[in-house]
Amino acid sequence: MAEPNRIPLPKLTRSLSARLLVLTMTFVMVGEVLIYVPSISRYRLVYLEERLAAAHQAALALRAAPDVWSRRSLRLTC
């Protein structure tokens, strides 16, 4: 039933192509992490800087004309 001249195939983990595939996937994933993490942190930094600039402008507007608006009208409902 079994063919006597058949060559046994190497295990998947022992073959060179499997090792190269795993090594390639590892380097691609590491590269993605090295690009994605700084991108996220830069996005968050820009977001916080924009919020800080908006708060600074609001503070300057209140300092310039403190009697124009009452404190009650400035309350935000978040």
N, CA and C atoms as an extended XYZ file, in Angstrom:
234
Properties=species:S:1:pos:R:3:atomname:S:1:resname:S:1:resid:I:1 pbc="F F F"
N         0.805       -1.181        0.000 N   MET     1
C         0.000        0.000        0.000 CA  MET     1
C         0.860        1.260        0.000 C   MET     1
N         1.846        1.374        0.883 N   ALA     2
C         2.726        2.524        0.910 CA  ALA     2
C         3.812        2.347       -0.136 C   ALA     2
N         4.175        3.423       -0.759 N   GLU     3
C         5.198        3.364       -1.792 CA  GLU     3
C         6.580        3.282       -1.147 C   GLU     3
N         7.400        2.340       -1.523 N   PRO     4
C         8.725        2.193       -0.906 CA  PRO     4
C         9.710        3.283       -1.324 C   PRO     4
N         9.532        3.923       -2.473 N   ASN     5
C        10.475        4.934       -2.969 CA  ASN     5
C        10.099        6.353       -2.562 C   ASN     5
N         9.132        6.506       -1.719 N   ARG     6
C         8.667        7.825       -1.319 CA  ARG     6
C         9.644        8.449       -0.318 C   ARG     6
N         9.987        9.750       -0.532 N   ILE     7
C        10.920       10.461        0.339 CA  ILE     7
C        10.117       11.107        1.460 C   ILE     7
N        10.495       10.902        2.726 N   PRO     8
C         9.752       11.525        3.824 CA  PRO     8
C         9.987       13.036        3.830 C   PRO     8
N         8.934       13.780        4.049 N   LEU     9
C         9.027       15.239        4.101 CA  LEU     9
C         9.494       15.680        5.491 C   LEU     9
N        10.294       16.729        5.554 N   PRO    10
C        10.733       17.210        6.869 CA  PRO    10
C         9.567       17.852        7.615 C   PRO    10
N         9.696       17.895        8.926 N   LYS    11
C         8.679       18.560        9.725 CA  LYS    11
C         8.610       20.027        9.348 C   LYS    11
N         7.442       20.606        9.561 N   LEU    12
C         7.244       21.993        9.176 CA  LEU    12
C         8.166       22.933        9.945 C   LEU    12
N         8.422       22.645       11.194 N   THR    13
C         9.269       23.531       11.997 CA  THR    13
C        10.755       23.349       11.708 C   THR    13
N        11.113       22.286       11.046 N   ARG    14
C        12.530       22.042       10.776 CA  ARG    14
C        12.934       22.482        9.379 C   ARG    14
N        11.983       22.809        8.537 N   SER    15
C        12.347       23.177        7.166 CA  SER    15
C        12.854       24.619        7.127 C   SER    15
N        13.709       24.880        6.179 N   LEU    16
C        14.304       26.204        6.028 CA  LEU    16
C        13.262       27.232        5.623 C   LEU    16
N        12.350       26.860        4.755 N   SER    17
C        11.331       27.817        4.317 CA  SER    17
C        10.424       28.230        5.472 C   SER    17
N        10.095       27.315        6.356 N   ALA    18
C         9.260       27.657        7.510 CA  ALA    18
C        10.008       28.588        8.457 C   ALA    18
N        11.268       28.325        8.655 N   ARG    19
C        12.064       29.200        9.517 CA  ARG    19
C        12.157       30.609        8.940 C   ARG    19
N        12.374       30.702        7.635 N   LEU    20
C        12.449       32.011        6.989 CA  LEU    20
C        11.109       32.737        7.041 C   LEU    20
N        10.027       31.992        6.900 N   LEU    21
C         8.705       32.597        6.987 CA  LEU    21
C         8.455       33.166        8.377 C   LEU    21
N         8.778       32.413        9.398 N   VAL    22
C         8.588       32.879       10.770 CA  VAL    22
C         9.502       34.072       11.054 C   VAL    22
N        10.726       34.016       10.601 N   LEU    23
C        11.659       35.126       10.808 CA  LEU    23
C        11.175       36.390       10.098 C   LEU    23
N        10.677       36.254        8.883 N   THR    24
C        10.155       37.389        8.132 CA  THR    24
C         8.937       37.985        8.827 C   THR    24
N         8.031       37.140        9.275 N   MET    25
C         6.843       37.632        9.978 CA  MET    25
C         7.230       38.356       11.263 C   MET    25
N         8.233       37.846       11.957 N   THR    26
C         8.682       38.491       13.194 CA  THR    26
C         9.230       39.885       12.919 C   THR    26
N        10.085       40.004       11.898 N   PHE    27
C        10.657       41.307       11.589 CA  PHE    27
C         9.601       42.292       11.086 C   PHE    27
N         8.631       41.822       10.346 N   VAL    28
C         7.562       42.701        9.883 CA  VAL    28
C         6.747       43.213       11.066 C   VAL    28
N         6.426       42.348       12.007 N   MET    29
C         5.650       42.764       13.176 CA  MET    29
C         6.441       43.747       14.042 C   MET    29
N         7.722       43.499       14.222 N   VAL    30
C         8.557       44.429       14.999 CA  VAL    30
C         8.630       45.779       14.295 C   VAL    30
N         8.766       45.760       12.980 N   GLY    31
C         8.792       47.008       12.219 CA  GLY    31
C         7.493       47.782       12.341 C   GLY    31
N         6.370       47.096       12.312 N   GLU    32
C         5.078       47.763       12.463 CA  GLU    32
C         4.952       48.398       13.843 C   GLU    32
N         5.396       47.704       14.864 N   VAL    33
C         5.331       48.258       16.225 CA  VAL    33
C         6.233       49.486       16.333 C   VAL    33
N         7.418       49.416       15.743 N   LEU    34
C         8.352       50.543       15.816 CA  LEU    34
C         7.841       51.766       15.057 C   LEU    34
N         6.953       51.582       14.110 N   ILE    35
C         6.371       52.709       13.384 CA  ILE    35
C         5.077       53.169       14.040 C   ILE    35
N         4.245       52.252       14.500 N   TYR    36
C         2.915       52.572       14.993 CA  TYR    36
C         2.932       53.258       16.361 C   TYR    36
N         3.761       52.823       17.259 N   VAL    37
C         3.783       53.389       18.620 CA  VAL    37
C         4.194       54.864       18.615 C   VAL    37
N         5.254       55.273       17.928 N   PRO    38
C         5.556       56.707       17.889 CA  PRO    38
C         4.470       57.519       17.193 C   PRO    38
N         3.803       56.923       16.223 N   SER    39
C         2.724       57.626       15.543 CA  SER    39
C         1.578       57.916       16.500 C   SER    39
N         1.223       56.953       17.325 N   ILE    40
C         0.159       57.146       18.305 CA  ILE    40
C         0.560       58.204       19.325 C   ILE    40
N         1.785       58.144       19.794 N   SER    41
C         2.217       59.115       20.798 CA  SER    41
C         2.281       60.528       20.210 C   SER    41
N         2.681       60.647       18.966 N   ARG    42
C         2.716       61.967       18.317 CA  ARG    42
C         1.297       62.521       18.152 C   ARG    42
N         0.350       61.657       17.794 N   TYR    43
C        -1.044       62.085       17.657 CA  TYR    43
C        -1.574       62.602       18.990 C   TYR    43
N        -1.282       61.908       20.059 N   ARG    44
C        -1.752       62.311       21.386 CA  ARG    44
C        -1.095       63.624       21.807 C   ARG    44
N         0.176       63.796       21.518 N   LEU    45
C         0.872       65.024       21.867 CA  LEU    45
C         0.271       66.220       21.133 C   LEU    45
N         0.004       66.075       19.857 N   VAL    46
C        -0.600       67.155       19.077 CA  VAL    46
C        -1.992       67.478       19.608 C   VAL    46
N        -2.752       66.456       19.951 N   TYR    47
C        -4.090       66.658       20.507 CA  TYR    47
C        -4.027       67.461       21.805 C   TYR    47
N        -3.116       67.098       22.687 N   LEU    48
C        -2.998       67.810       23.959 CA  LEU    48
C        -2.499       69.243       23.767 C   LEU    48
N        -1.602       69.452       22.814 N   GLU    49
C        -1.124       70.807       22.546 CA  GLU    49
C        -2.239       71.687       21.991 C   GLU    49
N        -3.102       71.124       21.153 N   GLU    50
C        -4.232       71.885       20.627 CA  GLU    50
C        -5.218       72.244       21.733 C   GLU    50
N        -5.456       71.314       22.634 N   ARG    51
C        -6.355       71.599       23.764 CA  ARG    51
C        -5.767       72.677       24.662 C   ARG    51
N        -4.465       72.622       24.881 N   LEU    52
C        -3.804       73.632       25.700 CA  LEU    52
C        -3.882       75.005       25.044 C   LEU    52
N        -3.700       75.067       23.738 N   ALA    53
C        -3.793       76.347       23.029 CA  ALA    53
C        -5.212       76.905       23.094 C   ALA    53
N        -6.218       76.047       22.968 N   ALA    54
C        -7.606       76.507       23.058 CA  ALA    54
C        -7.918       77.017       24.464 C   ALA    54
N        -7.415       76.345       25.481 N   ALA    55
C        -7.639       76.792       26.855 CA  ALA    55
C        -6.933       78.120       27.113 C   ALA    55
N        -5.765       78.280       26.535 N   HIS    56
C        -5.028       79.536       26.711 CA  HIS    56
C        -5.785       80.690       26.052 C   HIS    56
N        -6.334       80.450       24.872 N   GLN    57
C        -7.107       81.493       24.200 CA  GLN    57
C        -8.366       81.850       24.989 C   GLN    57
N        -9.006       80.855       25.565 N   ALA    58
C       -10.189       81.126       26.380 CA  ALA    58
C        -9.829       81.931       27.617 C   ALA    58
N        -8.702       81.611       28.231 N   ALA    59
C        -8.264       82.366       29.411 CA  ALA    59
C        -7.930       83.809       29.053 C   ALA    59
N        -7.303       84.005       27.885 N   LEU    60
C        -6.998       85.368       27.454 CA  LEU    60
C        -8.268       86.157       27.171 C   LEU    60
N        -9.274       85.494       26.606 N   ALA    61
C       -10.539       86.188       26.338 CA  ALA    61
C       -11.228       86.577       27.629 C   ALA    61
N       -11.182       85.723       28.632 N   LEU    62
C       -11.785       86.059       29.926 CA  LEU    62
C       -11.021       87.172       30.640 C   LEU    62
N        -9.723       87.154       30.495 N   ARG    63
C        -8.914       88.196       31.144 CA  ARG    63
C        -9.135       89.551       30.473 C   ARG    63
N        -9.352       89.543       29.171 N   ALA    64
C        -9.522       90.802       28.442 CA  ALA    64
C       -10.857       91.464       28.781 C   ALA    64
N       -11.903       90.669       28.947 N   ALA    65
C       -13.228       91.236       29.230 CA  ALA    65
C       -13.904       90.422       30.327 C   ALA    65
N       -13.525       90.616       31.578 N   PRO    66
C       -14.089       89.785       32.647 CA  PRO    66
C       -15.539       90.112       32.984 C   PRO    66
N       -15.984       91.340       32.730 N   ASP    67
C       -17.330       91.734       33.123 CA  ASP    67
C       -18.370       91.500       32.032 C   ASP    67
N       -17.949       91.108       30.866 N   VAL    68
C       -18.892       90.936       29.762 CA  VAL    68
C       -19.777       89.718       29.988 C   VAL    68
N       -19.193       88.627       30.390 N   TRP    69
C       -19.963       87.406       30.598 CA  TRP    69
C       -20.070       87.120       32.089 C   TRP    69
N       -21.177       86.619       32.466 N   SER    70
C       -21.284       86.197       33.856 CA  SER    70
C       -20.689       84.806       33.994 C   SER    70
N       -20.306       84.453       35.162 N   ARG    71
C       -19.713       83.137       35.393 CA  ARG    71
C       -20.699       82.003       35.088 C   ARG    71
N       -21.962       82.259       35.308 N   ARG    72
C       -22.974       81.239       35.098 CA  ARG    72
C       -23.133       80.895       33.619 C   ARG    72
N       -22.974       81.874       32.751 N   SER    73
C       -23.146       81.619       31.316 CA  SER    73
C       -21.945       80.891       30.713 C   SER    73
N       -20.836       80.863       31.432 N   LEU    74
C       -19.634       80.196       30.917 CA  LEU    74
C       -19.562       78.729       31.286 C   LEU    74
N       -20.424       78.263       32.142 N   ARG    75
C       -20.367       76.850       32.553 CA  ARG    75
C       -20.693       75.955       31.375 C   ARG    75
N       -19.904       74.929       31.242 N   LEU    76
C       -20.123       73.949       30.174 CA  LEU    76
C       -20.756       72.702       30.767 C   LEU    76
N       -21.656       72.125       30.041 N   THR    77
C       -22.241       70.851       30.465 CA  THR    77
C       -21.642       69.755       29.615 C   THR    77
N       -20.651       69.102       30.147 N   CYS    78
C       -19.952       68.047       29.410 CA  CYS    78
C       -20.426       66.684       29.858 C   CYS    78
